[in-house]
Amino acid sequence: MDPYSPSFSSAFPVDTRSQFQNYGFTALLLSQNISQTDPNGYCVSFFYAINGLSAHKLKVILMDGETSENQTLWESNDGLEGSWRKGEVAYTYGSIHKIVFEGIPKNSSDPSRTFRGYLALDDIRFEILGSGSNCIGHCTFEGGLCDWSNSRGQDDFEWELGRGTQSFLTGPAQDYSSFGAKTQSGGYAYIDAAYPRRPGDKAQLLSPVIQATGENRHFFFIYATFLENCYNVSTIIRKLNTEVF
């Protein structure tokens, strides 16, 4: 196996040489070095628990292997009262890097800091995005639309894939975060609202079928718009034969 690749088995993939390292008021758990991802990217899944008044938040950070610059991929400060919850992160990156879990307590000036609390992690797994049952619906748009698709017969035009433009009139110069913030090699989905588009035209991008969550979940995405002829972006939940806005 490539020594710079994470394990894709059920084994705990964090390097056994890694350990919690205390830096002031945070604790870092670092993976081994990981080679650049392919365009599909990786899915990192894990279970976490947060409990107690002094526990603040848990972060998942991507650390560049050469510059040690950090990008926060995910964070949560949900008070779970000790129950386990699943977290998932999809990402792509164009060079050697590490994945870092950062546990953060309340600030020392916060009165809650004097009380007990903890953050816990378990069952961290790496998969190629789209190869398993984790990160359903996650997509970086680096290698395609993933499991998303254009609506057929229910809209007026289609979403397309872009990788950056030299003109601010025809789209973003680069994607939000993938393959490094200083490059133009990342991908994104976009629509062009110029002629022959007309007022009222719409383009729908459909997710794969997602099973009932059993509890409230957050849905996150990054978007950019420019000029007045791009009216709005809406998120719709289709439940059986109904739509919920």
C-alpha positions as CSV (number, residue, x, y, z in Angstrom):
1,M,0.0,0.0,0.0
2,D,1.1,3.5,-0.7
3,P,2.6,4.8,2.6
4,Y,0.9,8.1,2.0
5,S,-2.6,6.6,1.6
6,P,-5.2,6.3,4.4
7,S,-6.5,2.8,5.2
8,F,-9.8,1.9,3.5
9,S,-10.4,-1.1,5.7
10,S,-12.5,-1.2,8.8
11,A,-9.4,-0.7,10.9
12,F,-8.9,2.5,12.8
13,P,-7.0,4.6,10.2
14,V,-5.2,7.2,12.4
15,D,-1.5,6.5,12.5
16,T,-0.6,4.6,15.7
17,R,2.4,7.0,16.1
18,S,0.0,9.9,16.4
19,Q,-1.1,11.0,19.8
20,F,-3.1,13.8,21.4
21,Q,-0.9,16.8,21.6
22,N,-1.8,19.6,23.9
23,Y,-1.4,23.1,22.5
24,G,-2.6,25.6,25.1
25,F,-6.3,24.9,25.5
26,T,-6.8,22.5,22.6
27,A,-6.0,18.8,21.9
28,L,-5.0,17.7,18.4
29,L,-5.2,14.1,17.0
30,L,-3.3,13.9,13.7
31,S,-3.5,11.3,11.0
32,Q,-0.5,10.0,9.1
33,N,0.6,11.9,5.9
34,I,-1.9,11.4,3.1
35,S,-1.2,11.8,-0.6
36,Q,-3.2,14.1,-2.8
37,T,-6.7,12.8,-3.5
38,D,-8.0,11.8,-6.9
39,P,-10.8,14.0,-8.3
40,N,-13.5,12.1,-6.5
41,G,-11.9,12.8,-3.1
42,Y,-12.2,11.1,0.3
43,C,-15.0,10.6,2.7
44,V,-14.0,10.7,6.4
45,S,-16.7,9.3,8.8
46,F,-16.5,9.1,12.5
47,F,-18.6,9.0,15.7
48,Y,-18.3,11.7,18.3
49,A,-19.7,12.6,21.7
50,I,-19.7,16.0,23.5
51,N,-20.8,16.3,27.1
52,G,-20.4,18.7,30.1
53,L,-20.4,22.4,30.6
54,S,-16.6,22.8,30.0
55,A,-16.7,21.1,26.5
56,H,-16.9,23.6,23.7
57,K,-16.5,22.2,20.2
58,L,-14.9,19.6,17.9
59,K,-13.2,20.5,14.6
60,V,-12.0,18.5,11.6
61,I,-9.1,20.3,10.0
62,L,-7.1,19.7,6.8
63,M,-3.4,20.6,7.4
64,D,-1.2,21.1,4.3
65,G,1.9,18.8,4.5
66,E,4.3,21.5,3.3
67,T,3.1,24.8,4.7
68,S,1.1,23.5,7.7
69,E,-1.7,25.9,6.7
70,N,-5.0,24.8,8.1
71,Q,-8.5,24.6,6.6
72,T,-11.5,23.8,8.8
73,L,-13.6,21.2,7.0
74,W,-16.2,20.6,9.7
75,E,-17.1,21.6,13.3
76,S,-19.7,21.0,15.9
77,N,-20.5,22.4,19.3
78,D,-23.8,20.5,19.7
79,G,-24.4,19.5,23.3
80,L,-25.1,15.8,22.9
81,E,-25.3,15.0,26.6
82,G,-22.8,12.1,26.1
83,S,-24.7,10.4,23.3
84,W,-22.8,9.3,20.2
85,R,-23.5,11.0,16.8
86,K,-22.1,10.3,13.4
87,G,-20.1,13.0,11.5
88,E,-19.1,12.9,7.9
89,V,-16.7,15.1,5.8
90,A,-16.0,14.9,2.1
91,Y,-13.0,16.7,0.7
92,T,-10.4,16.8,-2.1
93,Y,-6.9,18.1,-1.9
94,G,-4.0,18.4,-4.4
95,S,-1.0,17.7,-2.2
96,I,0.3,15.8,0.8
97,H,-1.8,16.6,3.9
98,K,-3.0,15.4,7.3
99,I,-6.5,15.2,8.8
100,V,-6.6,16.7,12.3
101,F,-9.3,16.4,14.9
102,E,-9.2,19.3,17.3
103,G,-11.0,19.2,20.7
104,I,-11.6,22.6,22.2
105,P,-12.8,23.3,25.8
106,K,-14.4,26.5,26.9
107,N,-12.1,29.5,27.3
108,S,-10.4,29.7,30.6
109,S,-12.2,33.0,31.4
110,D,-15.6,31.2,31.0
111,P,-17.1,30.3,34.4
112,S,-18.2,27.0,32.8
113,R,-14.6,26.0,32.4
114,T,-14.5,25.0,36.1
115,F,-17.0,22.2,35.5
116,R,-16.3,18.8,34.1
117,G,-16.8,17.9,30.4
118,Y,-15.3,15.8,27.6
119,L,-15.2,15.3,23.8
120,A,-14.8,11.7,22.5
121,L,-14.1,10.1,19.1
122,D,-14.5,6.6,17.8
123,D,-14.5,4.5,14.6
124,I,-12.8,7.0,12.2
125,R,-12.9,5.7,8.6
126,F,-11.6,6.8,5.3
127,E,-13.3,5.9,2.0
128,I,-13.0,7.0,-1.6
129,L,-16.0,9.3,-2.0
130,G,-18.9,7.4,-3.5
131,S,-17.5,3.9,-2.9
132,G,-19.4,3.2,0.4
133,S,-22.5,4.0,2.4
134,N,-21.0,7.1,4.0
135,C,-21.2,10.7,2.8
136,I,-24.3,10.1,0.8
137,G,-25.1,13.4,-1.0
138,H,-21.7,14.9,-0.4
139,C,-20.0,16.2,-3.5
140,T,-17.0,18.5,-4.2
141,F,-17.8,18.5,-8.0
142,E,-14.1,17.9,-8.8
143,G,-14.7,14.7,-10.8
144,G,-18.4,15.1,-11.8
145,L,-21.8,15.5,-10.3
146,C,-21.3,12.5,-8.0
147,D,-24.7,11.1,-7.2
148,W,-26.5,14.3,-8.1
149,S,-28.3,14.8,-11.4
150,N,-30.1,17.3,-13.5
151,S,-33.9,17.2,-13.3
152,R,-35.4,15.9,-16.5
153,G,-38.6,17.5,-17.8
154,Q,-39.2,19.6,-14.6
155,D,-37.0,22.5,-15.3
156,D,-35.8,24.7,-18.2
157,F,-32.1,24.3,-18.4
158,E,-29.3,22.4,-16.7
159,W,-26.5,22.7,-14.2
160,E,-23.0,22.3,-15.6
161,L,-19.5,21.7,-14.2
162,G,-17.0,24.6,-14.1
163,R,-13.4,24.8,-13.2
164,G,-12.8,28.5,-13.1
165,T,-13.0,31.3,-15.6
166,Q,-10.8,34.4,-16.4
167,S,-13.9,36.6,-16.7
168,F,-15.9,37.6,-13.6
169,L,-19.0,37.9,-15.9
170,T,-19.2,34.1,-16.6
171,G,-18.5,32.5,-13.2
172,P,-16.2,32.3,-10.2
173,A,-12.4,32.3,-10.9
174,Q,-12.0,29.2,-8.7
175,D,-14.0,26.8,-6.5
176,Y,-14.4,27.5,-2.8
177,S,-11.9,25.2,-1.2
178,S,-10.9,22.1,-3.1
179,F,-7.4,21.5,-4.4
180,G,-6.1,24.5,-2.5
181,A,-7.3,28.0,-2.2
182,K,-4.6,29.5,-4.4
183,T,-5.2,27.4,-7.5
184,Q,-7.8,27.4,-10.3
185,S,-8.0,23.5,-10.6
186,G,-11.0,22.9,-8.4
187,G,-14.5,22.2,-9.7
188,Y,-18.1,23.5,-9.0
189,A,-21.6,23.2,-10.4
190,Y,-23.0,26.4,-12.0
191,I,-25.7,27.8,-14.2
192,D,-25.2,30.6,-16.8
193,A,-28.1,33.1,-16.4
194,A,-27.3,35.0,-19.6
195,Y,-29.3,34.8,-22.9
196,P,-31.2,32.7,-24.0
197,R,-32.4,32.4,-20.3
198,R,-35.6,34.2,-19.6
199,P,-37.2,35.5,-16.4
200,G,-38.8,32.5,-14.6
201,D,-36.5,29.9,-16.0
202,K,-35.2,27.4,-13.5
203,A,-32.5,24.7,-13.3
204,Q,-32.9,21.9,-10.8
205,L,-30.0,19.7,-9.4
206,L,-31.4,16.6,-7.7
207,S,-29.7,14.7,-4.9
208,P,-29.6,10.9,-4.6
209,V,-32.4,9.4,-2.5
210,I,-31.7,10.0,1.1
211,Q,-33.1,7.7,3.8
212,A,-35.1,9.2,6.7
213,T,-32.7,10.8,9.2
214,G,-34.7,10.1,12.4
215,E,-33.7,13.5,13.7
216,N,-33.0,17.0,12.4
217,R,-30.0,17.3,10.2
218,H,-28.1,20.3,8.8
219,F,-27.6,20.8,5.1
220,F,-24.6,22.9,4.1
221,F,-23.5,24.3,0.7
222,I,-21.4,27.2,-0.6
223,Y,-22.8,29.4,-3.3
224,A,-21.9,32.5,-5.3
225,T,-24.1,34.7,-7.5
226,F,-23.4,37.7,-9.7
227,L,-25.5,40.3,-11.5
228,E,-29.3,40.9,-11.3
229,N,-30.3,38.3,-13.8
230,C,-29.5,35.5,-11.4
231,Y,-32.5,35.7,-9.2
232,N,-32.2,33.2,-6.3
233,V,-31.2,29.8,-5.1
234,S,-33.8,27.6,-3.4
235,T,-33.5,24.3,-1.5
236,I,-36.5,21.9,-1.8
237,I,-37.2,18.6,0.0
238,R,-39.2,16.2,-2.0
239,K,-41.0,13.7,0.2
240,L,-42.9,11.0,-1.6
241,N,-45.2,13.0,-4.0
242,T,-44.9,16.3,-2.1
243,E,-42.4,19.1,-1.9
244,V,-41.4,21.0,1.2
245,F,-39.6,24.3,0.8
